[in-house]
């Protein structure tokens, strides 16, 4: 009376968690979606943080096969490219071929505009970021 048997449980329709479809997406699909968000967002810190989480968890094979990000604005494209190059270095693989086609920023961009922090950011920024003229702290991998 009101009890379900193991067989009845197996036959019952499976309820899925709303985020389950997100988890099931491939790394490439999730990367492409987050890159679009970075390209369109008014405030990029949130999609960049999600992208950082994705890249931190990705394997070398996944990082090496990431697609070109659909981002038109050069600074945002360079920032995402830096993140991919950093992830490739961390996982010990060559970055995707498309990263070589992204021209570095012509002018330096500092995440913090404070003149007193610039000297620190010039040396503390991860190498892929420095190569692309983007200067930030060392928080990458621990959050953006």
N, C-alpha and C positions, 0 to 999 in steps of 0.2 A: 504494500500500500504506500505509494509515493516513493518507494525506493527504486533506484535504477540499478540495473545489473551492468557489469563490465561490457557485455555485448551491446546493451542499449546505449551506453556511453559512446561506443565506437560508431554506432549508426546515427547518432545525433549530429545535426549540422555543426560543423566546426566554426567556432567564433574566432575571428581574427582581430588582433590588436590593430588600431588605426595606423600605427607606425610600421607594421609588419611589411607592407609593400615597399616602404622606404628602405628597410633593411635588406630586402630581397634585390634591390637594384644593384647593378654592377658598379664597380668603382668608376669606370669610365662614364657611365650615365650620371652618376651622382656628381662627379667632377664637372661634367658639362653643364649640369643644372646649376651648381654653385657658381661656376664661372659666369654664367648668364646673370645670376643674381649680383655678383660683384660688378659686372658691367652696367647694371641698371639701377642699383640701389642708391638712395640718397646718402645713406650712411653705410660704408662698406665694412665696418669693423665686425658686424655680426656674421655676414657671409664669409669673411676672411677667417674668422675663428672656426666656423664649421669646416671650411676648406682645410685649415690647419689640422683639425681633428682627423679628417679623412686621410690626409697625406701622412700623418703620423702613424696611422694604423695600416697603411697600404704596404704591400710587399714590393720588392724591387721590380718584379715582373709587371705588377700593376702600375707602378710609377713610370716605368719605361715605355708603357703603351698608352699613356694618357693622350687624349686628342687635343688638337689646337683649341684654346679657349676662345669662345665667341665674345671677345671684348674689343671694342674699337678705341677707347680712350688709352693713349700710350702709357700713362703712369699706372693705371690699373692693370693693363696687360703685362707690363714689366713686373709689377708686384707679384702677380700670380705666377709668372714665369720664374721669378726668383724662388718662390715657394716650391715649385716643381723641381728646380735645379737643386735646392737644398735637400729635398726629400730623396732625390736620386743619389746625391752624395752620401746621405745617411744610410741608404739601403745598399750602397756599393754597386750601383748600375750607372750606365750612361744615361743622361737625360734624354727625353724624346727628341727626335730630330728637329722638330719645329722650333725648339727653344733657340737654336742658332739663328733662326730667321727673325727673331725679335730684336730690334735695335735698342741698345741701352738708352736711357734718358740722356738728353743733351745737357741738361742742367741738373745739379744735385738737388735731391729732395730729402729733407730731414723730417722725420716723424714728429719730432719736437722742435719747435722753432726757437727755443731758448738758446741764445748765443753761448751761454755757459755750458750747455750740454753738447754742443757741436763737436768739440775736440774728442770727447768721450765716444760719441756716436761714430765718428770717423774710424775709430779703431775697434769698437765693440760690435759693429754690424757684421753679420755673417758674410763670408766671402761672396756668395752669389749676389747678395744685395749690393755690396760695395762695387762689384763689377758693373752693375746696372745703375750706379749713381743713386741708390736708395739707402739712406742711413737710418737705422733703427737700433733699438737695444737688442739684447740677446734672448728675448722672450719667446722666439720662435721655437716650437716644440714643446713649450710650456704654456702656450696660449699666445694669441696675437693681441 
